[in-house]
Amino acid sequence: MAHFGTNQTTQFEKYLGLPPIIGRSKRRAFNDIKDWIWRKLQGWKEKLLSQAGREVLIKAVIQAIPTYAMSCFKFPAGLCAEISSMTTRFWWGQRDGKRKIHWLNKQKLSQPKSEGGIGFRDLYLFNKALLAKQGWRILKQPHSLVHRFLKAKYFPHHNFLEASVPRNASFIWRSICEAKDVLVSGMRWRVGSGENIKIWKDPWLPCPTTYRVISPFRGLDENAKVDALIDRETMSWKVSELERIFIPRDVEAILQIPLSKRRPNDMMIWAITMKDNFTVKSAYQLLRSQQSQHEPTMASTSLQNTKLWNRIWKARDEAETTDHVLWSCDFAQREWQASTIPIPPRYGLQMSFGDFISCSMSDFSSPNIEILFTIAWELWNARNALVIEGAVVTVADICQKAVVMAVDFLEMDSQLEVADVLSRVVGNEKWRPPQVDRYKLNIGLHDINGQRDAGVDVWSLKLGVMSWWGCCNQMALA
């Protein structure tokens, strides 16, 4: 070890947050991650979070902590279950050993919101999706160092999908191979020349179920390739041959596959996404759909529930938009109808609040414009009072407050205009001394609580020297 400049390590030390050596006790190797999650959930700040805040903490922090380790190793199912149990207890508000009622099970919470769940991750399935990403990289990056190293050791004469797991294989290789079934269920061949695709054994049809031919063996060898079905000169399908060998369902699917005269190479693609590229999200959704197929739920009922929950979440989102709160909701419409502003009938509910303001600016004048904006302001305050404090404000209260606020604004605006005019008049007139051989008389009047004073100043300039006479006498002014 000293020759290589390194020190001997113990079994459960960490390098870049991951255990360099994993023995028989897999759960012990990853106990630090579970302890880290537990400390996060026991912080004093987390105890003050609302239900929505706990949801954000679980999704953005707690379930993100083991992601890096999950992308390299397969976590034991028991460890995933323990982490999920900790997050579930935190979600229902259970702290300090006090038990709380769990109104939904963990499987229901892990369902997406479109199916009535909360959208928490199933860590076991998410772990497989992350490992499948590593397998996809091995398939698609044959010149990478990882691919060359693993190929030389584990599959020197085969491809990754055909590789086996020897008894002395490392835990990383075992983990990646555990996710090969995810790749197999989501990948298919894209036909180029057809020289590498087996007709009866490989997935190559654009059918979202199996991607395979379901016709029985007929007319071709069991290991026949797809290029036997292609006319090499015109690069088109041999329609007569297809109709002779395959059933109509397969013929229709094959004829949908385009062929290029450039004869590109055959390529494996990820058929779940539109761009044919692997994503962890699509792999996780594929695993969830496969899991739900084994549950005793009718497909039609599940589809109806999905549509129902989508409408519910959509309605919830629409209720918080500015257009809904300030214009299109029933309460806002009753408020606008009860106001002193003559809203024209052509102002329909299909208008946005921005369009409503634009039309009002051209159709109305003061003081209706001021009242319109104060009503919108009070509507927003009423919404916040209802959501945050639970206080209910009536239509009459909003009308009264809005009118009073608009009148106060107009009065203050008029006073500011008068003060501005006076300041301009006084500001432009400056005192100047009188000319030579002339006198200048300055008079000042003062009145405080009935006490009136007057002062008179006389100014004169003679021979460049200023002399003045002044008097300031208290007098009773009529």
HELIX and SHEET records of a PDB file:
HELIX    1   1 ALA A    2  PHE A    4  5                                   3    
HELIX    2   2 LYS A   26  ALA A   29  1                                   4    
HELIX    3   3 ASN A   31  LEU A   41  1                                  11    
HELIX    4   4 GLU A   46  LEU A   48  5                                   3    
HELIX    5   5 GLN A   51  ALA A   60  1                                  10    
HELIX    6   6 ILE A   62  ALA A   64  5                                   3    
HELIX    7   7 THR A   67  MET A   70  1                                   4    
HELIX    8   8 ALA A   77  TRP A   91  1                                  15    
HELIX    9   9 LYS A  106  LEU A  109  1                                   4    
HELIX   10  10 LYS A  113  GLU A  115  5                                   3    
HELIX   11  11 LEU A  123  LYS A  140  1                                  18    
HELIX   12  12 LEU A  145  TYR A  154  1                                  10    
HELIX   13  13 PHE A  160  GLU A  162  5                                   3    
HELIX   14  14 PHE A  171  GLU A  178  1                                   8    
HELIX   15  15 LYS A  180  GLY A  186  1                                   7    
HELIX   16  16 VAL A  226  LEU A  229  5                                   4    
HELIX   17  17 VAL A  239  ILE A  245  1                                   7    
HELIX   18  18 PRO A  248  LEU A  255  1                                   8    
HELIX   19  19 VAL A  280  GLN A  293  1                                  14    
HELIX   20  20 ALA A  299  GLU A  318  1                                  20    
HELIX   21  21 THR A  322  ASP A  323  1                                   2    
HELIX   22  22 HIS A  324  SER A  328  3                                   5    
HELIX   23  23 ASP A  330  ALA A  338  1                                   9    
HELIX   24  24 PHE A  353  ASP A  363  1                                  11    
HELIX   25  25 ASN A  368  ASN A  384  1                                  17    
HELIX   26  26 ALA A  385  GLU A  389  3                                   5    
HELIX   27  27 VAL A  395  ASN A  428  1                                  34    
SHEET    1   A 2 MET A 187  ARG A 190  0                                        
SHEET    2   A 2 MET A 267  TRP A 270 -1                                        
SHEET    1   B 2 ILE A 230  ASP A 231  0                                        
SHEET    2   B 2 SER A 236  TRP A 237 -1                                        
SHEET    1   C 3 TYR A 439  ILE A 448  0                                        
SHEET    2   C 3 GLN A 451  LYS A 462 -1                                        
SHEET    3   C 3 VAL A 465  GLN A 474 -1                                        
END                                                                             
